[in-house]
Amino acid sequence: MIGAGHLDFKDRTLLRCNRGRLVAALAATLFAASAARAASEASLPEELARALRAANVPLSAVSILVQEVGPKKTVLRHNEHAARNPASLMKLFTTLAALELLGPAYRWRTEVYVDGPLKDGVLAGSLALRGGGDPKLDLESFWMVLRALRERGLREVRGDLLIDRGFFAPEASDPGQFDGDRFRPYNVLPDALLVNYRSLRFAFLPDPQAGAVRIAVEPRPPALEVENALRLSEGACPEGRAFRELLAPVFEPSRQRIAFGGRYPASCGERELAVALLAPDDHVAGVFQQLWSELGGGWTGRAREAAVPAGARLFYAHESPPLAQIVRDVNKHSNNVMARHLFLTIGAAHTGAPARADAAAQALREWLAARGIAAPELVLENGSGLSRLERASAATLAALLQLAWRSPAMPEFVSSLPVVAHDGTMRRRLQNATVAGRAHVKTGLLAGVRAAAGYVLDRRGARWVVVMIVNHPKAVETEPAFDALLRWVHGG
C-alpha cells in the first residue's frame, strides 16, 4: 500500500478531495437513513413508535397492518409483505382451515376392540385401543372410556393392552429438538392415542407447621416413583422456568422416576407443575392401570404398540367434543400439541391415513389458493407455530382474518380468539384500558418473536383487522408496543 507521504502534490490534492467526497457521501447516507427512520416513525402512532424505541428494536424488524374489516380501508402499514416467523399466529391458519374443511361439528373417534372370548366379564385375550387423533382425550375423557367398558360388562383383561397409533404417521423427531426441554408438555409430539396430553400434573402443597412440602400427582401411574426432598424456605416465589429450576427436578423416564430436591418458598403457596415424563406406551399403560383398578377392573398383561388384530371386535367407540370446542382450546390457550393434531387431521382428510405433515401443508395451500390467498412467502411445518421454520407475512395474516370474517365458520373462529383483558393468553393484558373486552386477539411468542393478530372494535363501532409481528433478539421487550397499537386502533 502506498502512503500519502509518497504522493506528489496533485495526488495528495485528489486524495483530500476524494476523502471529502467520501465523508460527505457517508454523512448524506447517514442523514438519509436517519430521515427515512424518522419518516417511518412519523407514520406510526407516537406511543407505538416510542415503545419500539424504548425496546431498542429497529423498524426493519417490525411488520404492521391495520385495515377495516370488509371494506379493507388500510390506516396503518409497515413492512406488511415481509416474511417473518409468526410464532403461534400459525394456529390461525390451522384452526380456520379445520373449521372450513372438516366442519365445526367434526369429532374424533377412539375405538376399543376385544380380541378373544369374553365370558362372565373376563376377556381371555387382548384389549386394543385404536387412536383417532383425538386432541382432547384428557384424564376425564379416558376415565369415561374405561367406565363405559365396565358398564358393558368387562371386568378383567387376561391379555395385553394393544395401542394402535396408525392414524398418524410416526415422527422420528426428538420432542426436545425445539428448545432442548423434552419434558415440557408443549413439546409433546403428536400421538394418535394421546392420553391426557401425555402429561403428569404435580401439585406442591406447603405445610408450614411441619416445615415440609407434600406432593400430589394426577394422574399417578402405579409404577411412578416420586422422590420428595424439597425444603420449605423463605423468600419470594419465582415464576415460569425459574420456579421449576428452584425445585431441582431430576427426570428418569426409563425408571418412571422423578425427584425434587430443591427449596420451596412458603410464599409460593400451592403451585402446580406439568411434566411430560413417561414414554408414550408407559404413560398409556400407567394411566389405564390406575383408572381401571379404581373402577374395580383387573389386568394381568402388558402394554405394547400394535395394530388392531384383523379378527378383533369393536366393543366401544368414544367421540371427542366437537371441533368448534377444540378450536377454542387451541386458540384461547395456544395449545401446541392440539394444534398439531388438527393440522395432521386435515392431512388425513386430504390424502387418507396415516396422516403426514406434508399432506396437511399441501391441503392448507390448496385451501388458501381456492379462497384467493396466494401467500407465496408462507412456510408450513407443523401448523402450531412451535417452529423456527414457519413463515408468514402480516399481509397474508390480514387476508386470512378478512377471509375468516366472511366465512360460514366466522362465529366459531372469532369466539375462539382470546378476549383482551378477559381470558386466554390476553387475560392479564390491558386490564384497565378502554380496549379491554373490545378486541379478540391471538398472540404468539418464541425467543426472538412477538406477534399478535385479531379484531379490534373501535369507539365508533367499526371493526378492524390488526396484525403486528416483531422478529428481533429484543422482541420480548416490545409488549408495550403491542398494547399501544391496540389502544390506538380502539381510539383510547
C-alpha positions as CSV (number, residue, x, y, z in Angstrom):
1,M,0.0,0.0,0.0
2,I,1.4,3.5,-1.0
3,G,1.3,6.0,1.9
4,A,0.1,9.6,1.4
5,G,3.7,10.9,2.1
6,H,4.9,9.3,-1.2
7,L,2.3,11.1,-3.3
8,D,3.0,14.3,-5.2
9,F,1.0,17.5,-4.7
10,K,-1.5,16.7,-7.4
11,D,-2.2,13.2,-6.0
12,R,-2.4,14.5,-2.4
13,T,-4.9,17.1,-3.6
14,L,-7.0,14.4,-5.3
15,L,-6.9,12.2,-2.2
16,R,-8.1,15.1,0.0
17,C,-10.9,15.8,-2.5
18,N,-11.9,12.1,-2.6
19,R,-11.8,11.9,1.2
20,G,-14.0,14.9,1.4
21,R,-16.5,13.4,-1.1
22,L,-16.4,10.1,0.9
23,V,-17.1,11.9,4.2
24,A,-19.9,13.9,2.5
25,A,-21.4,10.8,0.9
26,L,-21.2,9.0,4.2
27,A,-22.9,11.9,6.0
28,A,-25.6,12.0,3.4
29,T,-26.2,8.3,3.7
30,L,-26.5,8.5,7.5
31,F,-28.7,11.5,7.2
32,A,-30.9,9.7,4.6
33,A,-31.2,6.6,6.8
34,S,-32.0,8.8,9.8
35,A,-34.5,10.7,7.8
36,A,-36.1,7.5,6.5
37,R,-36.4,6.2,10.0
38,A,-37.8,9.4,11.2
39,A,-40.3,9.4,8.3
40,S,-41.2,5.8,9.1
41,E,-41.6,6.6,12.8
42,A,-43.7,9.6,11.9
43,S,-46.1,7.3,10.1
44,L,-46.6,5.3,13.3
45,P,-48.7,6.4,16.2
46,E,-46.4,8.2,18.6
47,E,-47.0,5.9,21.6
48,L,-46.2,2.9,19.4
49,A,-43.0,4.5,18.0
50,R,-41.9,5.5,21.4
51,A,-42.4,2.0,22.8
52,L,-40.3,0.5,19.9
53,R,-37.5,3.0,20.6
54,A,-37.6,2.1,24.3
55,A,-37.2,-1.6,23.4
56,N,-34.3,-0.7,21.1
57,V,-35.9,-2.6,18.3
58,P,-35.4,-1.2,14.7
59,L,-38.4,-0.7,12.5
60,S,-36.8,-3.1,10.0
61,A,-37.7,-5.9,12.4
62,V,-41.4,-5.0,12.6
63,S,-44.4,-5.7,10.4
64,I,-47.7,-4.0,11.0
65,L,-51.0,-3.9,9.1
66,V,-54.3,-2.3,10.2
67,Q,-57.3,-2.3,7.9
68,E,-61.0,-2.1,8.3
69,V,-63.0,-5.4,8.2
70,G,-64.9,-5.7,4.9
71,P,-64.0,-2.5,3.1
72,K,-60.3,-3.2,3.7
73,K,-59.6,0.5,4.3
74,T,-56.0,0.5,5.4
75,V,-54.9,3.1,8.0
76,L,-51.5,1.7,9.0
77,R,-49.0,-0.4,7.1
78,H,-45.3,-1.1,7.6
79,N,-43.3,-4.0,6.1
80,E,-46.5,-5.9,5.7
81,H,-45.2,-8.2,2.9
82,A,-42.0,-9.3,4.8
83,A,-41.8,-13.0,5.5
84,R,-41.5,-13.4,9.3
85,N,-41.7,-16.1,11.9
86,P,-45.2,-15.5,13.3
87,A,-45.0,-18.0,16.3
88,S,-48.4,-19.1,17.4
89,L,-50.2,-17.0,14.8
90,M,-49.8,-20.0,12.6
91,K,-52.6,-21.5,14.6
92,L,-55.0,-19.1,12.9
93,F,-54.3,-20.9,9.5
94,T,-54.7,-24.3,11.1
95,T,-57.9,-23.6,13.0
96,L,-59.7,-21.7,10.3
97,A,-58.8,-24.4,7.7
98,A,-60.0,-27.1,10.1
99,L,-63.3,-25.3,10.6
100,E,-63.9,-24.9,6.9
101,L,-62.5,-28.3,5.7
102,L,-63.7,-30.6,8.5
103,G,-66.7,-28.6,9.7
104,P,-67.4,-27.2,13.2
105,A,-69.2,-30.5,14.2
106,Y,-66.3,-32.8,13.3
107,R,-65.4,-35.3,16.1
108,W,-62.5,-37.7,16.6
109,R,-63.2,-41.4,17.5
110,T,-61.2,-43.5,19.9
111,E,-62.2,-47.2,19.4
112,V,-61.8,-50.1,21.8
113,Y,-61.7,-53.7,20.5
114,V,-61.7,-57.1,22.1
115,D,-59.5,-59.9,20.7
116,G,-60.5,-63.1,22.3
117,P,-63.5,-64.7,24.0
118,L,-65.4,-62.6,26.6
119,K,-67.3,-64.6,29.2
120,D,-68.7,-63.5,32.6
121,G,-66.8,-60.2,32.4
122,V,-63.4,-61.9,31.7
123,L,-61.6,-61.2,28.4
124,A,-59.3,-64.2,27.6
125,G,-57.3,-62.1,25.2
126,S,-56.1,-58.7,24.3
127,L,-57.8,-55.3,24.6
128,A,-57.0,-53.0,21.8
129,L,-57.2,-49.2,21.8
130,R,-57.2,-47.5,18.4
131,G,-56.5,-43.8,18.5
132,G,-58.1,-41.5,16.0
133,G,-56.1,-38.4,16.8
134,D,-58.4,-37.0,19.5
135,P,-56.7,-33.8,20.7
136,K,-58.6,-33.8,23.9
137,L,-58.5,-37.3,25.3
138,D,-57.8,-35.9,28.7
139,L,-58.0,-37.7,32.1
140,E,-61.7,-37.3,32.4
141,S,-62.4,-38.5,28.9
142,F,-60.2,-41.5,29.3
143,W,-61.9,-42.4,32.6
144,M,-65.3,-42.2,30.7
145,V,-63.9,-44.6,28.1
146,L,-62.9,-47.1,30.8
147,R,-66.1,-46.6,32.7
148,A,-68.1,-47.4,29.5
149,L,-66.2,-50.7,29.3
150,R,-67.2,-51.6,32.8
151,E,-70.8,-50.7,32.1
152,R,-70.7,-53.0,29.1
153,G,-69.7,-55.9,31.4
154,L,-65.9,-56.0,31.0
155,R,-64.3,-56.8,34.4
156,E,-60.9,-58.4,33.8
157,V,-58.4,-58.4,30.9
158,R,-56.2,-61.5,30.8
159,G,-54.1,-60.4,27.9
160,D,-52.2,-57.4,26.6
161,L,-53.2,-53.8,26.1
162,L,-52.6,-53.1,22.4
163,I,-52.0,-49.5,21.4
164,D,-52.8,-48.7,17.8
165,R,-51.4,-45.3,16.7
166,G,-51.6,-45.9,13.0
167,F,-53.9,-42.9,12.3
168,F,-50.8,-40.6,12.4
169,A,-47.6,-41.4,10.6
170,P,-44.7,-41.9,13.1
171,E,-42.4,-38.9,13.7
172,A,-38.7,-39.6,14.0
173,S,-38.0,-36.2,15.7
174,D,-36.9,-35.7,19.2
175,P,-39.5,-33.9,21.4
176,G,-36.7,-31.7,22.8
177,Q,-35.3,-30.6,19.5
178,F,-37.1,-27.3,19.6
179,D,-35.5,-25.9,22.8
180,G,-33.8,-28.9,24.4
181,D,-36.5,-29.4,27.0
182,R,-38.3,-32.6,26.1
183,F,-40.2,-32.8,29.3
184,R,-42.3,-29.7,28.8
185,P,-45.8,-30.5,27.7
186,Y,-45.8,-28.0,24.9
187,N,-43.0,-30.1,23.2
188,V,-45.1,-33.4,23.2
189,L,-45.2,-34.9,19.7
190,P,-48.5,-35.7,18.0
191,D,-49.8,-39.1,19.0
192,A,-53.0,-40.7,17.6
193,L,-53.7,-42.1,21.1
194,L,-52.6,-39.1,23.2
195,V,-53.9,-39.6,26.8
196,N,-54.1,-36.5,29.0
197,Y,-51.6,-34.8,26.7
198,R,-49.0,-37.3,27.9
199,S,-48.6,-35.1,31.0
200,L,-48.5,-35.6,34.8
201,R,-49.5,-32.7,37.0
202,F,-47.6,-32.3,40.2
203,A,-49.3,-30.2,42.9
204,F,-47.0,-28.8,45.6
205,L,-48.7,-28.3,49.0
206,P,-46.6,-26.5,51.6
207,D,-47.2,-27.3,55.3
208,P,-45.5,-24.6,57.3
209,Q,-46.3,-26.2,60.6
210,A,-44.5,-29.4,59.6
211,G,-41.8,-27.4,57.6
212,A,-42.5,-29.7,54.7
213,V,-44.0,-29.7,51.2
214,R,-46.4,-32.5,50.1
215,I,-46.6,-33.5,46.5
216,A,-49.8,-34.8,44.9
217,V,-49.7,-36.2,41.3
218,E,-52.6,-36.5,38.9
219,P,-52.7,-39.0,37.2
220,R,-50.5,-41.3,39.2
221,P,-49.5,-44.5,37.4
222,P,-48.8,-47.3,39.9
223,A,-45.2,-47.7,38.7
224,L,-44.4,-44.0,39.1
225,E,-41.8,-43.2,41.8
226,V,-41.7,-39.7,43.2
227,E,-38.8,-38.7,45.5
228,N,-39.6,-35.6,47.6
229,A,-36.6,-33.9,49.2
230,L,-38.0,-30.4,48.9
231,R,-37.1,-27.9,51.7
232,L,-39.5,-25.2,52.8
233,S,-37.8,-21.9,52.7
234,E,-38.3,-18.1,52.9
235,G,-38.1,-15.7,50.1
236,A,-40.0,-14.6,47.0
237,C,-41.7,-17.1,44.7
238,P,-40.2,-17.1,41.2
239,E,-42.3,-17.5,38.0
240,G,-42.1,-19.7,34.9
241,R,-38.9,-21.6,34.3
242,A,-37.2,-20.1,37.4
243,F,-39.9,-21.8,39.6
244,R,-39.2,-25.2,38.0
245,E,-35.4,-24.7,38.4
246,L,-35.9,-23.9,42.0
247,L,-37.4,-27.4,42.5
248,A,-34.2,-29.0,41.1
249,P,-36.2,-31.8,39.3
250,V,-34.4,-34.9,38.1
251,F,-36.1,-36.9,35.4
252,E,-35.6,-40.6,34.8
253,P,-38.3,-41.8,32.3
254,S,-36.8,-45.2,31.9
255,R,-37.2,-45.9,35.6
256,Q,-40.5,-44.0,35.7
257,R,-39.0,-41.8,38.4
258,I,-38.9,-38.1,39.2
259,A,-37.1,-36.5,42.1
260,F,-37.4,-33.0,43.6
261,G,-34.6,-31.8,45.8
262,G,-34.5,-28.0,45.8
263,R,-36.1,-25.4,48.1
264,Y,-39.7,-24.3,48.1
265,P,-40.5,-20.8,49.2
266,A,-43.6,-20.8,51.5
267,S,-44.7,-17.6,49.7
268,C,-45.5,-19.7,46.7
269,G,-48.5,-21.3,48.4
270,E,-50.0,-24.1,46.4
271,R,-48.5,-24.4,42.9
272,E,-48.5,-26.9,40.1
273,L,-46.1,-28.2,37.5
274,A,-47.0,-30.2,34.4
275,V,-44.3,-32.7,33.2
276,A,-44.3,-35.0,30.1
277,L,-42.2,-37.6,31.9
278,L,-43.1,-41.0,30.6
279,A,-42.6,-42.7,27.3
280,P,-45.9,-42.9,25.3
281,D,-46.6,-46.6,25.9
282,D,-45.6,-46.3,29.6
283,H,-47.9,-43.3,30.0
284,V,-51.0,-45.0,28.4
285,A,-50.3,-48.2,30.4
286,G,-49.9,-46.4,33.7
287,V,-53.0,-44.3,33.4
288,F,-55.0,-47.3,32.2
289,Q,-53.8,-49.4,35.1
290,Q,-54.6,-46.6,37.7
291,L,-58.1,-45.8,36.4
292,W,-59.0,-49.4,35.6
293,S,-58.1,-50.5,39.1
294,E,-60.1,-47.7,40.6
295,L,-63.1,-48.8,38.6
296,G,-62.7,-52.3,40.0
297,G,-61.2,-53.8,36.9
298,G,-58.3,-56.3,36.7
299,W,-55.5,-56.6,34.1
300,T,-52.6,-59.1,34.0
301,G,-50.9,-58.4,30.7
302,R,-48.5,-55.8,29.4
303,A,-48.9,-52.8,27.1
304,R,-47.4,-52.8,23.6
305,E,-47.8,-50.8,20.4
306,A,-49.6,-52.9,17.7
307,A,-52.3,-52.6,15.1
308,V,-55.8,-53.8,16.0
309,P,-55.9,-57.6,15.0
310,A,-57.9,-58.4,12.0
311,G,-60.4,-60.6,13.9
312,A,-60.9,-58.2,16.8
313,R,-64.5,-57.0,17.5
314,L,-65.4,-53.4,18.1
315,F,-66.5,-53.1,21.7
316,Y,-66.9,-49.4,22.3
317,A,-66.3,-46.1,20.5
318,H,-65.7,-42.8,22.2
319,E,-66.2,-39.4,20.5
320,S,-64.4,-36.2,21.3
321,P,-66.0,-32.8,21.8
322,P,-66.8,-31.1,18.5
323,L,-64.1,-29.3,16.6
324,A,-65.6,-25.9,17.4
325,Q,-64.9,-26.5,21.1
326,I,-61.4,-27.9,20.3
327,V,-60.6,-24.8,18.3
328,R,-61.4,-22.6,21.4
329,D,-58.9,-24.6,23.5
330,V,-56.2,-24.3,20.7
331,N,-56.5,-20.5,20.3
332,K,-57.5,-19.3,23.7
333,H,-54.6,-21.2,25.4
334,S,-52.3,-21.5,22.4
335,N,-52.1,-25.3,22.8
336,N,-49.4,-26.6,20.5
337,V,-50.0,-30.3,20.6
338,M,-53.7,-29.9,20.0
339,A,-52.9,-27.6,17.0
340,R,-50.6,-30.2,15.6
341,H,-53.4,-32.8,15.9
342,L,-55.7,-30.5,13.9
343,F,-53.0,-30.0,11.3
344,L,-52.5,-33.7,10.8
345,T,-56.2,-34.4,10.8
346,I,-56.5,-32.0,7.9
347,G,-53.8,-34.0,6.2
348,A,-55.6,-37.3,6.8
349,A,-58.8,-35.9,5.4
350,H,-56.8,-34.8,2.3
351,T,-54.9,-37.9,1.5
352,G,-56.1,-40.5,4.0
353,A,-54.3,-42.1,7.0
354,P,-51.6,-42.3,8.1
355,A,-51.6,-38.5,8.4
356,R,-48.4,-36.7,7.4
357,A,-47.4,-33.1,7.9
358,D,-46.5,-32.6,4.3
359,A,-50.0,-33.7,3.2
360,A,-51.5,-31.2,5.7
361,A,-49.4,-28.4,4.4
362,Q,-50.5,-29.2,0.8
363,A,-54.1,-29.2,1.9
364,L,-53.8,-25.8,3.5
365,R,-52.1,-24.3,0.5
366,E,-54.8,-25.6,-1.8
367,W,-57.5,-24.3,0.5
368,L,-55.9,-20.8,0.7
369,A,-55.5,-20.7,-3.1
370,A,-59.1,-21.7,-3.6
371,R,-60.1,-18.8,-1.3
372,G,-58.0,-16.4,-3.3
373,I,-55.0,-16.1,-1.0
374,A,-51.7,-16.7,-2.8
375,A,-49.3,-16.4,0.2
376,P,-46.0,-17.0,-1.7
377,E,-44.0,-16.4,1.4
378,L,-45.9,-18.9,3.6
379,V,-43.9,-21.8,5.1
380,L,-45.7,-24.5,7.0
381,E,-44.0,-27.1,9.1
382,N,-46.4,-28.3,11.8
383,G,-49.2,-25.8,11.9
384,S,-48.7,-24.8,15.5
385,G,-46.1,-22.1,15.4
386,L,-43.7,-24.1,17.6
387,S,-41.2,-23.9,14.8
388,R,-38.1,-21.9,13.7
389,L,-39.0,-22.6,10.0
390,E,-42.6,-21.4,9.7
391,R,-43.1,-18.1,8.0
392,A,-46.0,-15.7,7.1
393,S,-46.4,-12.0,6.4
394,A,-48.7,-9.5,8.1
395,A,-50.4,-9.1,4.7
396,T,-51.2,-12.8,4.4
397,L,-52.4,-12.9,8.0
398,A,-54.7,-9.9,7.5
399,A,-56.1,-11.6,4.3
400,L,-56.8,-14.7,6.4
401,L,-58.6,-12.7,9.0
402,Q,-60.7,-10.9,6.3
403,L,-61.5,-14.4,4.9
404,A,-62.5,-15.6,8.3
405,W,-64.9,-12.7,8.8
406,R,-66.7,-13.8,5.5
407,S,-66.6,-17.5,6.4
408,P,-69.6,-19.5,7.5
409,A,-67.4,-20.5,10.4
410,M,-66.8,-16.9,11.5
411,P,-68.7,-17.1,14.8
412,E,-66.8,-20.2,15.9
413,F,-63.5,-18.8,14.7
414,V,-63.7,-15.3,16.2
415,S,-65.1,-16.6,19.6
416,S,-62.0,-18.9,19.8
417,L,-59.6,-15.9,20.0
418,P,-58.6,-14.6,23.4
419,V,-60.6,-11.6,24.6
420,V,-58.3,-8.7,25.6
421,A,-58.1,-8.4,29.5
422,H,-60.6,-11.3,29.9
423,D,-59.4,-14.7,29.0
424,G,-56.8,-16.9,27.4
425,T,-53.3,-15.6,26.7
426,M,-54.7,-12.0,26.8
427,R,-56.3,-12.2,30.2
428,R,-53.6,-10.2,32.0
429,R,-53.1,-7.6,29.3
430,L,-54.7,-4.1,29.1
431,Q,-57.0,-4.7,32.1
432,N,-57.6,-1.0,32.8
433,A,-57.6,0.2,29.2
434,T,-60.7,1.1,27.3
435,V,-60.0,-1.6,24.7
436,A,-60.5,-4.2,27.4
437,G,-63.2,-6.6,26.3
438,R,-63.4,-5.0,22.9
439,A,-60.9,-7.0,21.0
440,H,-60.3,-10.6,20.1
441,V,-56.5,-11.1,19.7
442,K,-54.4,-14.2,19.2
443,T,-50.8,-13.8,20.5
444,G,-47.6,-15.6,19.6
445,L,-44.3,-15.7,21.3
446,L,-41.0,-17.5,20.9
447,A,-37.5,-16.5,21.8
448,G,-36.9,-13.5,19.5
449,V,-40.5,-13.4,18.3
450,R,-43.6,-11.5,19.5
451,A,-46.7,-11.4,17.4
452,A,-50.4,-10.5,17.7
453,A,-53.4,-10.6,15.3
454,G,-57.1,-10.3,15.5
455,Y,-60.0,-7.9,15.5
456,V,-60.5,-4.6,17.4
457,L,-63.8,-2.8,17.8
458,D,-63.2,1.0,17.9
459,R,-65.1,3.7,19.8
460,R,-67.3,4.4,16.7
461,G,-68.3,0.7,16.4
462,A,-66.1,0.0,13.4
463,R,-64.1,-3.2,13.4
464,W,-60.5,-3.5,12.4
465,V,-58.1,-6.3,11.4
466,V,-54.9,-5.8,13.3
467,V,-51.6,-7.7,12.7
468,M,-48.2,-7.0,14.2
469,I,-45.1,-9.2,14.2
470,V,-41.6,-8.5,15.6
471,N,-38.6,-10.7,14.9
472,H,-35.7,-9.5,16.9
473,P,-33.5,-10.6,19.8
474,K,-35.2,-8.0,21.9
475,A,-38.7,-8.8,20.8
476,V,-39.5,-9.7,24.4
477,E,-39.3,-6.0,25.3
478,T,-42.0,-5.0,22.8
479,E,-45.1,-5.9,24.7
480,P,-45.8,-2.2,25.5
481,A,-45.7,-1.5,21.7
482,F,-48.3,-4.2,21.0
483,D,-50.5,-2.7,23.7
484,A,-50.0,0.8,22.3
485,L,-51.2,-0.4,18.9
486,L,-54.4,-1.9,20.3
487,R,-55.1,1.2,22.3
488,W,-54.6,3.4,19.2
489,V,-56.8,1.3,17.0
490,H,-59.6,1.3,19.6
491,G,-59.2,5.1,20.0
492,G,-58.3,5.4,23.7
